[in-house]
């Protein structure tokens, strides 16, 4: 799911800002950036949100129906058509496909995801998305004046995939909202049917296969097996949308039936982060997990993988731990390492990411947009 932002000069003292999304609404990273950016700029720009299926300047944007690869192609085609008609000063794209001035590669590099998901298998060729997305990504990267990676990991992947474009790449890590995510600890169990002295692990997010829920359950099982206090008090809380049937079966096989609790989607995860002893997110590939940053901001240590761009802000042994690569992962060793680690106080964990606020993130984007506007205006003189 992606977002485009158009800046276009209008009569009067404001520029016009079009925010174009594949879907209206939503709570993903691209939607968050677009919404927050529009709020930040509304004093200086006239803001209008545009989405697939909507009508803008007499042009109806496609991309709201059909399979994913078809929606992506149609949306990009219609956005390029709209940009050609409106002639915006700056296009900020948060998805693959459209031509742009500034591209935020929030989904990482798709060919890297293919490597992670399929390994040496050729099964990837049967999914049209695996042909469409790399082609669109190449077009967007090459058209952009600047490309933003939300982690050093993604910056390195972009440089490897597009070496001729490496000078365009900038790193702006995701930010968090300090009004929501802070370390004021709560003993509130959020209405969970657990004893008040429970020791809570938290798995937060959707896309459970990619984010490693099965691995998280195995890790939790080893902690329970190794430690008597966790055998009595340990609970793994799973918050997010997904089909839990296979994971419930896994928990039952591991004698964890009553210890793994599925909450479904939650609107306010900060309370869970403040109540949890550890966030466990053994993701197979994540350009930058917002949940990792938000947990740290709440003072909750995080156990994640080196294939999570947000691992760059985890200080192993102090604010969290890092799983080895999946081929080398040893749940028993991981459990023993956790049990042998004393993390920093929650206030110190939160302080380690205190500078990474949403405001700081958006300010960096604003600097790049200003740079692009000035460069284009200078070139036209």
FENJO-V693455 format. One line per field, one symbol per residue. burial: 1 if it has 16 or more other ideal C-beta (glycine too) atoms within 10 Angstrom, else 0. A space follows every 10 residues. Layout:
burial=???
This chain:
burial=1111111100 0000111111 1110010111 1111111101 1000101011 1100010010 1111000010 1111110111 0110010111 1111111111 1111111111 1111001000 0001000011 0111011111 1001111111 1011111110 1100100111 1111110000 1110000011 0001000111 1111100100 1110111111 1111001001 0011111111 0101001101 1001010011 1110000011 0111111111 1111111111 1111111111 1111101111 1011100011 1110000010 1001101100 0011010011 1110011100 1100100110 0110000000 0
